[in-house]
Amino acid sequence: MPSGGGQGEVVVAALVDAGVSPDSLGVVEAHGTGTGLGDPIEVEGLSRAWRRFTGRSQFCALGSVKSNIGH
């Protein structure tokens, strides 16, 4: 079952593997399912991951082209 915690762990692992700090990012292109289940999980996971690295807020935009125009 998808969860914000699991999503956050995957994002943390990706950031660590890539050697990238969230502080260096200005935008994240998300999957954007356009659903009431998927999108909140994705936002929660990203938020959890960012909080592991920084206390800053409102510095990185979140977008999703797919949920706006489709596959």
Buried (B, 14 or more C-beta within 10 A) or exposed (E): EEEBEEBBBEBBEEBEEEEEEBEEEEEBEBEBBEEEEBBEBBBBBBBBBBEEBEEEEEEBEBEBEBBEEEE
